[in-house]
Amino acid sequence: PAPSPSPFPSPSSPSPQPTTKPKTPHKPLHKKYLCATPPVFLRNKRRNLTYDRGRQLGEGGFARCYLVQNKEGKLFAAKTVAKQSLGNPRMRQKFFGEIHVQKMMRHPNVVRFNECFEDENNIYLILELCSNKSLVEMLRRRSHLTEPEARHITLQLLGALKYMHHTKHVIHRDLKLGNIFLDSYMNVKIGDFGLAALLVSSSDRKTTMCGTPNYIAPEVLYGSKSCGGDGSGHSFEVDLWSMGVIIYALLVGKPPFQAKEVEEIYRNIKECKVGFPEDCRVSGGAKALVKSLLHTDPERRPGIDSIVEHPWFRQGWFPRTIPETALVKEPVWRSSRGDHISANSTAASSSSSNAMDPFPTAPNLSLAIGAPIQNTSTSSILDSLHSHITFLTTALTTLAGPTASSAKAKEEIRQWRSGARNKSVFITKWVDYTNKFGIGYVLTDGTVGVMFNDNSGIVCEGLPSAAGSTTSTGAAGEACGSSATRYAGRLKLPADFEIARMGGGLVVNKVGMWRRFGAFMRDNLEGGEEFVFTPHSGGAGFGETREIVFVTNYARMRDGAVFRFSNGAVQLVSVDHTKIVLEQGAGVVRFLGRKGKIWVLGTEEVRQVVAASSSSIAEGGGQLRREEVRELREEGLEGRLAFLRGFLRGWWREGKVPGVRRRVGQGGGVREEGERAAKEEVVVLGEVEPGADG
């Protein structure tokens, strides 16, 4: 069994001392943000708990950390933030976001959250104690680590990242040596989630520039597309870039792009010229892994499972533990036979029982950090478009030979013929105010969403009532809380989803804008009510959870708009009130005509329309009657589908929404500039530009 924690230490308690004085200059701190020395006893009045405060462990930009002990004698770290430092709304948002993310984490390689409380002057986060400080202190004492140590640390970090990315959908965005801590058993612990972001889907992207210069990924700095700009934001891959920097720093002793000036660091990151000093012994496998992670194109970085299967992990000795003496000097590795082993040795051992035997013996090393994860690269959106393009190409090509509609498509068509109510989720109403705020929309399942130009959004259940359409701060805040609580009861989302989804600005201001958008659509836009359905009456049962659907991308054009949803569906809306909806994997087109009539068409039915001519209307192999084919041709179905196919092809080929001159983020929209925009004046509420259904 592991030894119990040491008692509350006195100043004379022995601890490892650095062999040389750290050469890294101390960074000046913003003292005005830091708290005064807290009282000797920290009291959580709500839970009637008391902590004895000990010595200061460290301090950062706006927080100090103290050693504390509860009445059972267990030691913790108390991250202490002065309330007066949270006067800035952005500081408040950052701090409360950190608390939210930290509370979510339950992993052996992530600093564990215990509780949070406040007194008159400070807010206290009681966290797991990491008594051996961070990798920064370890590297200052050692100058660089051995490859066996780096393998052990890297595997633990990858396990934590896999948990954060796949299970909690969180990007850390500030992964660095100073935020990786060591507990009393030399296990690594990721901490400091002040810049973390919560993604609501694998295709979600963030556009805020944040991080620490030496570790920041190029797509955060430049929007990437290999640093050429006009990229699509950033996602989980930024943490993998930071992993490459960390591995390099562990083996070499400093980050690969380090320079005196920040601008020079950013220039080095953009050029991405990774070199290894000649006097530093680094194996070829380690160099190859680092270079694969430090690729300017995030899509070409290996995933976590691929990293763990890299040959470097098996090319040398792999310790199951690191001794505490490694804090100040290089460990002496010995095999199960007692032989001394070189740190960079690639020899294999025949035994499998000692801490220094090759690890692990299992053929799939990725099992050591959890089950395989799904692809979360930036190509996921483009991949989802390909099935729509294939379906439209098959349906519009009459010379491609007979292709029967799928069984699922035939069942959809049968239900439509029998008069079954709509159960497909698509937009019925929308307003465009992207020149200042963003777009608002109403879906057939009752969801009301707003996507703001800063890439943040609010998604809530139902339109605001006429009586509750106030935009006062208090009422808006209460509405957000109650709506989130009701909505989270049936959706697979955290209770504070709206707050976690926000990018910049005050939450209450955006809730107010959501109310104003919703009230305008409720009072001014008509139509679409016949397609609305109650979610729990189809799909998820009452009291059960269901997956939320919301807009992830949109493009505004001269004659309409194209929307992509979180479930992979695509919708084309036109200024003449027609709509086309393609659901992922459904194999049907839902077409809403100018008169509000809906059709559900498979490949055979679309081919009937395409094959027909004004003089000879063919019945074909589909289920459409002659008069229906004529009506669909008059509605211009073929031309609309051909346009949508061309648009999706351009998006898929170019890697971005095509044919526009200005882009507002990956999750934001695009809109034509020029003649049309110059002729329009858009004023919020009462004069909001309505969408195609206005």
C-alpha positions in Angstrom: 0.0 0.0 0.0 1.0 3.6 -0.6 2.3 5.5 2.4 -0.1 7.9 4.0 0.4 11.7 3.5 3.0 13.3 5.7 1.8 15.4 8.6 1.4 19.2 8.3 5.0 20.1 7.5 7.1 22.5 9.4 9.5 24.9 7.7 12.4 22.6 8.7 11.0 19.6 6.8 13.6 18.3 4.4 12.9 18.6 0.7 15.0 18.1 -2.5 17.2 21.2 -3.2 18.3 22.3 -6.6 21.9 21.7 -7.5 22.2 25.0 -9.2 20.3 28.3 -9.0 17.6 28.5 -11.7 18.8 30.7 -14.6 15.3 31.5 -15.8 14.5 35.1 -14.8 11.5 35.5 -12.5 8.5 36.9 -14.3 7.0 40.1 -12.8 3.6 39.6 -11.3 0.5 41.8 -11.3 0.6 42.4 -7.5 -2.6 44.5 -7.6 -4.6 41.4 -8.6 -3.2 39.2 -5.8 -4.9 38.6 -2.5 -3.6 39.7 0.9 -2.6 37.0 3.3 -5.8 35.1 4.2 -6.8 34.4 7.8 -5.2 31.6 9.7 -8.6 29.6 9.6 -10.5 29.4 6.3 -14.2 28.7 7.0 -16.7 27.2 4.6 -19.8 28.4 6.4 -22.3 26.6 4.2 -20.8 23.2 5.0 -19.5 24.2 8.5 -15.9 23.1 7.6 -12.6 24.7 8.6 -9.2 24.6 7.1 -6.0 25.6 8.8 -3.9 27.8 6.5 -0.2 27.0 6.2 2.6 28.5 4.2 2.3 30.0 0.7 3.1 27.4 -2.1 3.3 29.8 -5.0 1.6 32.6 -6.9 0.5 33.4 -10.4 -0.9 36.3 -12.3 -4.0 36.8 -10.1 -4.0 34.1 -7.5 -1.9 32.8 -4.6 -1.8 29.2 -3.5 -1.6 28.1 0.1 -1.1 24.8 1.9 -4.2 24.0 4.0 -5.2 21.2 6.2 -8.7 20.0 7.2 -9.7 18.7 10.7 -8.8 15.1 9.6 -5.3 16.2 8.9 -5.5 15.8 5.1 -3.5 18.4 3.1 -4.8 20.4 0.2 -3.8 23.4 -1.9 -6.0 26.4 -1.6 -6.0 28.6 -4.7 -7.0 32.0 -3.4 -8.4 34.8 -5.6 -9.2 38.3 -4.3 -12.8 39.3 -5.0 -11.6 42.8 -6.0 -9.5 41.3 -8.8 -12.8 40.0 -10.4 -14.2 43.5 -11.2 -13.5 43.0 -14.9 -16.2 40.9 -16.5 -13.6 39.0 -18.6 -11.7 38.1 -15.4 -14.9 36.9 -13.8 -15.9 34.8 -16.8 -12.4 33.3 -17.0 -12.4 32.4 -13.3 -15.9 31.0 -13.1 -15.2 29.1 -16.3 -12.1 27.6 -14.6 -14.2 26.5 -11.7 -16.8 24.9 -14.0 -14.3 22.9 -15.9 -12.2 21.9 -12.8 -15.4 20.5 -11.1 -16.0 18.2 -14.1 -12.6 16.5 -14.0 -12.2 13.1 -12.3 -9.0 11.5 -13.6 -5.8 10.3 -11.9 -3.7 12.7 -14.0 -5.8 15.8 -13.5 -5.6 17.9 -10.4 -8.7 17.0 -8.4 -11.2 19.6 -7.3 -12.5 19.3 -3.7 -14.7 22.3 -3.0 -15.1 26.1 -3.5 -16.2 28.7 -1.0 -15.7 32.4 -0.2 -15.4 34.8 2.7 -15.7 38.6 2.7 -12.5 39.2 0.7 -11.5 36.0 -1.2 -12.7 33.0 -3.1 -11.0 29.7 -2.3 -10.6 26.7 -4.6 -9.6 23.7 -2.5 -7.6 21.4 -4.8 -5.5 18.3 -4.6 -2.0 19.0 -3.3 0.9 18.3 -5.6 3.7 18.4 -3.2 6.5 18.1 -5.8 5.5 21.3 -7.6 5.6 21.4 -11.4 7.7 20.2 -14.3 9.1 23.7 -14.5 10.9 23.3 -11.2 12.1 19.8 -12.0 13.5 21.0 -15.3 15.3 24.0 -13.7 17.1 21.6 -11.4 17.9 19.0 -14.0 18.4 21.0 -17.2 16.8 18.1 -19.2 15.3 14.7 -18.5 16.1 11.3 -19.8 14.0 9.6 -22.5 12.6 6.9 -20.1 11.3 9.7 -17.8 9.9 11.5 -20.8 8.0 8.3 -22.0 6.5 7.9 -18.5 5.4 11.5 -18.3 4.1 11.6 -21.9 1.9 8.5 -21.5 0.3 9.9 -18.3 -0.4 13.2 -20.1 -1.9 11.5 -23.1 -4.2 9.5 -20.8 -5.4 12.8 -19.2 -5.8 14.4 -22.6 -7.8 11.5 -23.9 -10.2 11.8 -20.9 -10.5 15.6 -21.3 -11.0 15.5 -25.1 -13.2 12.4 -25.6 -15.1 12.1 -22.3 -15.5 15.8 -21.2 -15.0 17.6 -24.6 -12.7 20.1 -23.1 -9.6 21.7 -24.7 -7.1 22.9 -22.1 -5.5 25.5 -24.4 -2.7 26.4 -22.0 -0.8 23.1 -21.6 2.7 23.8 -20.6 5.4 22.7 -18.1 4.2 25.2 -15.5 0.7 23.7 -15.5 1.8 20.1 -15.2 2.2 19.2 -11.5 3.8 16.3 -9.6 2.2 14.6 -6.6 4.1 12.9 -3.8 4.4 9.7 -5.9 5.8 11.6 -9.0 2.5 11.2 -11.0 1.8 14.1 -13.3 -1.3 16.1 -12.8 -2.7 18.6 -15.3 -4.0 21.8 -13.6 -5.0 25.4 -14.2 -8.0 25.4 -16.5 -8.4 29.1 -16.8 -8.2 29.1 -20.6 -10.0 25.8 -21.1 -12.9 25.6 -23.6 -15.9 23.3 -23.6 -17.0 22.0 -27.0 -20.6 20.9 -27.6 -19.7 18.7 -30.6 -16.6 17.4 -32.4 -17.1 19.9 -35.2 -17.3 22.9 -32.8 -14.4 25.4 -33.2 -13.0 28.2 -31.1 -11.5 31.4 -32.4 -10.2 33.2 -29.3 -6.5 33.8 -29.4 -5.1 32.6 -26.0 -2.3 30.6 -24.5 1.4 30.9 -23.6 3.7 32.2 -26.4 6.2 29.3 -26.4 3.4 26.6 -26.5 0.7 28.2 -28.6 -0.4 26.4 -31.8 -0.2 28.2 -35.2 -3.9 27.8 -35.9 -4.6 29.8 -32.7 -2.2 32.6 -33.9 -3.1 32.7 -37.6 -6.3 30.7 -38.1 -3.9 28.2 -39.7 -4.6 26.5 -43.1 -0.9 26.0 -42.6 -0.5 29.6 -41.3 -1.9 31.1 -44.5 -4.9 32.6 -42.6 -8.6 32.3 -43.2 -8.8 29.0 -41.3 -11.6 27.5 -39.3 -10.7 28.2 -35.7 -9.1 25.7 -33.4 -10.1 22.5 -31.6 -8.5 19.6 -29.7 -5.4 19.6 -31.9 -4.0 22.6 -30.1 -3.3 20.5 -27.1 -1.4 18.0 -29.3 0.8 20.8 -30.6 1.6 21.7 -27.0 2.4 18.0 -26.3 5.1 18.2 -29.0 6.5 21.3 -27.4 6.5 19.7 -23.9 8.3 16.5 -25.1 10.9 18.6 -26.8 11.4 20.8 -23.7 11.7 17.7 -21.5 14.5 16.2 -23.7 16.3 19.4 -24.7 15.7 21.7 -21.7 13.8 24.5 -23.4 10.9 25.0 -25.8 11.7 24.6 -29.5 10.6 28.1 -30.5 12.0 30.1 -27.6 13.3 33.6 -28.3 13.8 36.9 -26.5 10.9 38.7 -28.1 7.3 37.4 -28.4 7.1 38.5 -32.0 10.1 36.3 -32.8 8.6 33.4 -31.0 5.4 33.7 -33.1 7.5 34.0 -36.3 9.4 30.8 -35.3 6.1 29.0 -34.7 4.8 30.1 -38.1 7.9 28.9 -39.9 8.0 25.8 -37.7 11.7 25.0 -38.1 12.4 22.4 -35.4 16.0 21.7 -34.7 17.8 19.7 -32.0 21.1 20.9 -30.5 24.0 18.7 -31.5 25.2 18.4 -27.8 21.8 17.0 -26.7 21.4 13.2 -27.1 17.9 12.7 -28.5 16.9 9.5 -30.3 15.6 9.4 -33.8 12.2 8.1 -32.6 11.8 11.0 -30.2 12.7 13.5 -33.0 10.2 11.9 -35.4 7.4 12.0 -32.8 8.0 15.7 -31.9 8.1 16.7 -35.5 4.8 14.9 -36.3 3.1 16.8 -33.4 4.6 20.1 -34.4 3.0 20.2 -37.8 1.4 23.5 -38.8 -1.6 21.7 -40.3 -3.7 20.4 -37.4 -5.3 17.7 -39.5 -1.9 16.1 -40.1 -1.0 15.8 -36.5 -1.4 12.3 -35.2 -4.4 11.5 -32.9 -3.9 10.4 -29.3 -4.2 6.7 -30.1 -1.7 7.0 -32.9 0.7 8.9 -30.7 0.7 6.1 -28.1 1.4 3.5 -30.8 4.4 5.5 -32.0 7.6 3.3 -32.1 9.4 5.7 -29.7 7.5 4.2 -26.7 9.0 0.8 -27.5 12.5 1.8 -28.6 13.8 2.2 -25.1 13.3 1.5 -21.5 9.9 2.5 -20.0 9.8 3.0 -16.2 6.5 2.3 -14.5 7.5 4.8 -11.8 9.9 7.7 -11.4 11.8 8.0 -8.1 11.5 11.2 -6.1 15.2 11.6 -6.3 14.7 12.4 -10.0 13.6 15.9 -8.9 17.3 16.8 -8.5 19.4 14.2 -10.4 19.2 11.7 -13.2 17.8 8.4 -12.0 19.9 5.2 -12.1 17.9 2.7 -14.1 18.4 -1.0 -13.4 16.9 -4.1 -15.0 15.3 -7.0 -13.1 18.8 -8.7 -13.1 20.3 -5.7 -11.3 22.2 -4.5 -14.4 22.7 -0.8 -14.9 20.8 0.5 -18.0 21.6 3.5 -20.1 18.8 6.0 -20.2 18.8 5.9 -24.1 19.3 2.1 -24.4 17.1 0.3 -26.9 18.0 -3.2 -25.6 15.2 -5.5 -24.6 14.8 -7.3 -21.4 13.6 -10.9 -21.1 11.9 -10.3 -17.7 8.6 -8.5 -17.2 8.4 -8.1 -13.4 10.7 -5.1 -12.6 9.9 -1.4 -12.8 12.5 -1.0 -15.5 11.4 -3.8 -17.8 10.0 -2.9 -21.3 6.5 -1.6 -20.9 4.0 -2.7 -21.7 3.9 -6.3 -23.1 0.4 -5.8 -24.5 0.3 -5.4 -28.3 -1.9 -2.3 -28.1 -0.3 0.4 -25.9 -3.3 2.7 -26.4 -5.3 0.5 -24.1 -3.2 1.8 -21.3 -4.9 5.2 -21.6 -8.5 4.1 -22.3 -10.7 3.0 -25.2 -10.1 4.2 -28.7 -11.6 7.6 -29.5 -13.4 8.9 -32.6 -11.8 11.3 -35.0 -12.1 14.9 -33.9 -10.0 16.5 -36.6 -11.1 19.6 -38.5 -12.0 17.5 -41.4 -15.1 16.1 -39.6 -17.4 18.7 -41.1 -16.1 18.2 -44.6 -16.5 14.4 -44.2 -20.1 14.9 -43.2 -20.7 16.8 -46.5 -19.5 14.0 -48.7 -22.5 11.7 -48.1 -24.8 14.6 -49.1 -22.8 15.2 -52.3 -22.8 11.5 -53.2 -26.6 11.3 -52.7 -27.4 14.3 -54.8 -25.0 13.2 -57.6 -26.7 9.8 -57.7 -30.2 11.3 -57.7 -29.5 13.9 -60.3 -27.7 11.6 -62.7 -30.3 9.7 -64.7 -27.7 7.9 -66.9 -26.0 6.2 -63.9 -28.2 3.2 -64.1 -31.0 2.0 -61.8 -30.5 2.8 -58.2 -33.3 1.9 -55.8 -34.0 4.0 -52.7 -32.9 2.5 -49.5 -35.3 0.7 -47.1 -35.0 3.6 -44.7 -35.8 6.1 -47.4 -38.8 4.0 -48.6 -40.1 3.9 -45.0 -39.8 7.7 -44.7 -41.7 8.1 -48.0 -44.4 5.6 -46.8 -44.9 7.6 -43.6 -45.2 10.8 -45.6 -47.8 9.3 -47.9 -49.8 8.1 -44.9 -50.0 11.6 -43.5 -47.7 11.1 -40.5 -46.6 14.3 -38.7 -43.1 15.7 -39.4 -40.3 14.5 -37.1 -37.4 16.0 -39.0 -35.5 18.9 -37.3 -35.0 21.9 -39.6 -35.4 25.7 -39.5 -38.9 27.2 -39.9 -38.0 30.9 -39.0 -34.9 32.9 -39.0 -33.6 36.4 -38.8 -30.2 37.8 -40.1 -28.4 40.5 -38.2 -24.8 39.4 -38.9 -23.6 42.9 -39.6 -23.8 43.5 -35.8 -24.8 40.4 -33.8 -25.5 37.2 -35.6 -28.5 35.1 -36.7 -31.5 33.8 -34.8 -33.5 30.7 -35.7 -36.4 28.5 -34.7 -36.3 24.7 -35.3 -39.3 22.4 -35.7 -38.6 20.7 -32.3 -39.1 24.0 -30.5 -35.5 24.9 -30.1 -34.7 28.6 -30.4 -31.0 29.5 -31.1 -28.8 32.5 -31.7 -25.4 32.3 -33.2 -23.3 35.4 -32.5 -20.6 36.7 -34.7 -18.0 36.0 -32.0 -18.6 32.2 -32.5 -20.6 31.9 -29.2 -24.2 30.9 -29.1 -27.3 30.3 -27.0 -29.7 27.3 -27.6 -32.8 27.2 -25.5 -36.2 25.4 -25.5 -39.1 27.5 -26.7 -39.7 31.1 -27.7 -39.8 33.7 -24.9 -43.4 34.5 -23.8 -44.8 37.9 -24.4 -45.0 38.5 -20.7 -41.4 37.5 -20.2 -39.7 39.4 -23.0 -38.0 41.9 -20.7 -34.3 42.5 -21.3 -33.5 43.7 -17.8 -30.4 42.2 -16.3 -32.1 40.5 -13.5 -34.9 38.9 -15.5 -32.6 37.8 -18.2 -30.3 36.1 -15.8 -33.2 34.3 -14.1 -34.5 33.2 -17.4 -31.2 31.8 -18.5 -30.9 29.8 -15.3 -34.5 28.4 -15.3 -34.4 27.6 -19.0 -31.0 25.8 -18.7 -32.4 23.8 -15.8 -35.5 22.7 -17.6 -33.7 22.0 -20.8 -30.9 20.0 -19.3 -33.5 17.6 -17.8 -34.2 16.2 -21.2 -31.0 17.0 -23.2 -27.6 15.4 -23.0 -26.0 18.7 -21.8 -24.7 20.0 -18.5 -27.1 22.1 -16.5 -25.1 25.3 -17.2 -24.7 24.6 -20.9 -25.6 28.2 -22.0 -22.9 29.7 -19.8 -20.3 27.1 -20.9 -21.0 27.7 -24.6 -20.4 31.5 -24.4 -17.4 33.0 -25.9 -17.1 36.7 -25.0 -19.1 39.4 -23.4 -21.5 39.2 -20.5 -23.9 36.2 -20.4 -26.9 38.3 -19.4 -26.4 40.6 -22.4 -26.4 37.6 -24.8 -29.5 36.2 -23.0 -31.1 39.5 -23.6 -30.3 39.4 -27.3 -31.6 35.8 -27.5 -34.9 37.1 -26.0 -35.1 40.0 -28.5 -34.4 37.7 -31.5 -37.0 35.2 -30.2 -39.6 37.8 -29.5 -39.2 39.3 -33.0 -39.6 35.9 -34.6 -42.6 35.1 -32.4 -44.4 38.4 -33.2 -43.4 39.1 -36.8 -42.7 35.8 -38.6 -45.5 33.5 -39.7 -45.6 30.0 -41.1 -44.0 26.6 -40.3 -46.3 25.7 -37.4 -47.6 22.7 -39.3 -44.2 21.1 -39.2 -43.5 21.7 -35.4 -43.5 18.6 -33.3 -43.0 17.8 -29.6 -39.7 16.1 -29.1 -40.7 13.6 -26.4 -43.6 12.4 -28.5 -41.2 11.0 -31.1 -37.7 9.7 -30.5 -37.0 10.2 -26.8 -39.7 9.3 -24.4 -41.0 11.7 -21.8 -38.4 12.2 -19.0 -35.7 10.7 -21.2 -32.7 12.6 -22.7 -32.3 13.5 -26.4 -29.6 15.0 -28.4 -29.8 18.7 -29.0 -29.6 20.0 -32.6 -28.3 23.4 -33.4 -26.7 25.4 -36.3 -22.9 24.9 -36.6 -22.3 26.7 -39.9 -24.2 29.0 -42.2 -23.7 30.9 -45.5 -25.8 33.9 -46.5 -26.1 34.5 -50.2 -28.0 36.8 -52.5 -31.1 34.5 -52.9 -31.1 32.6 -49.6 -28.9 30.7 -47.2 -27.4 27.3 -46.5 -27.2 26.0 -42.9 -25.4 23.0 -41.5 -26.6 21.4 -38.2 -24.8 19.6 -35.4 -26.3 16.3 -36.5 -24.8 16.6 -39.9 -28.0 17.7 -41.7 -27.9 20.5 -44.3 -30.7 22.9 -45.2 -31.1 25.3 -48.2 -33.6 28.1 -47.7 -34.5 30.5 -50.5 -36.1 34.0 -50.6 -39.2 32.5 -52.2 -39.9 30.5 -49.0 -38.8 27.1 -50.4 -36.6 24.8 -48.3 -34.5 21.7 -49.0 -33.4 19.5 -46.1 -30.9 16.7 -46.3 -30.5 14.5 -43.2 -27.3 12.6 -42.6 -27.7 9.0 -43.8 -31.5 9.3 -44.4 -31.3 8.9 -48.1 -34.2 11.3 -48.8 -34.8 15.0 -49.7 -37.4 16.9 -47.8 -38.7 19.7 -50.1 -41.0 22.4 -48.8 -42.6 24.3 -51.7 -43.7 27.9 -52.1 -47.3 27.0 -51.0 -46.1 25.3 -47.8 -46.5 21.7 -49.2 -43.9 19.2 -48.1 -42.5 16.3 -50.2 -40.3 13.4 -49.1 -38.3 12.1 -52.0 -35.8 9.3 -52.5 -33.3 8.9 -55.3 -35.9 7.2 -57.6 -38.4 10.1 -57.0 -35.8 12.8 -57.7 -34.9 10.9 -60.9 -38.5 11.0 -62.0 -38.4 14.7 -61.8 -35.1 15.0 -63.5 -36.0 12.6 -66.3 -39.3 14.3 -67.1 -39.6 17.0 -69.8 -42.3 19.6 -70.5 -43.6 17.4 -73.4 -43.2 14.0 -71.9 -43.5 13.4 -68.2 -42.2 9.9 -67.3 -43.5 7.9 -64.4 -40.1 6.2 -63.9 -39.5 3.8 -61.0 -40.5 6.2 -58.2 -43.7 6.7 -56.3 -44.6 10.1 -57.6 -47.8 10.6 -59.6 -47.8 12.5 -62.9 -49.2 15.7 -61.5 -46.7 15.6 -58.6 -43.8 15.4 -61.0 -45.2 18.4 -63.0 -45.7 20.4 -59.8 -42.1 19.7 -58.6 -40.7 20.7 -62.0 -42.7 24.0 -61.7 -41.2 24.5 -58.3 -37.7 24.2 -59.9 -36.6 21.2 -57.7 -33.9 20.0 -60.1 -32.2 23.4 -60.3 -32.3 23.9 -56.6 -30.8 20.5 -55.9 -28.1 21.1 -58.5 -27.3 24.4 -56.9 -27.0 22.8 -53.4 -24.8 20.1 -54.8 -22.5 22.6 -56.4 -22.3 24.6 -53.2 -21.5 21.6 -51.1 -18.9 20.4 -53.6 -17.1 23.8 -53.4 -17.2 23.7 -49.6 -15.8 20.2 -49.6 -13.0 20.9 -52.1 -11.9 24.3 -50.7 -12.2 23.3 -47.1 -14.3 26.4 -46.4 -17.7 27.9 -47.4 -17.2 28.9 -51.1 -18.0 32.0 -53.1 -17.9 34.7 -50.4 -15.6 37.6 -49.6 -15.9 37.7 -45.8 -16.0 34.9 -43.2 -17.1 35.2 -39.6 -15.5 32.1 -37.9 -16.1 28.4 -38.4 -19.3 28.4 -36.3 -20.2 31.8 -37.6 -21.8 32.7 -40.9 -20.7 34.1 -44.2 -22.4 36.8 -46.1 -22.0 38.5 -49.5 -20.7 42.0 -49.6 -21.1 44.6 -52.3 -24.3 45.6 -54.1 -26.8 43.8 -52.0 -25.3 44.7 -48.7 -24.9 48.4 -49.7 -28.7 48.6 -50.5 -29.8 47.2 -47.1 -30.2 48.8 -43.7 -30.6 46.4 -40.9 -31.9 47.6 -37.5 -32.4 45.4 -34.6 -36.0 44.5 -33.5 -38.9 45.9 -35.4 -36.6 46.3 -38.3 -34.5 43.1 -38.1 -33.9 41.8 -41.6 -36.2 38.7 -41.7 -35.0 35.5 -43.3 -36.7 33.7 -46.2 -39.8 33.2 -44.0 -40.2 36.8 -42.9 
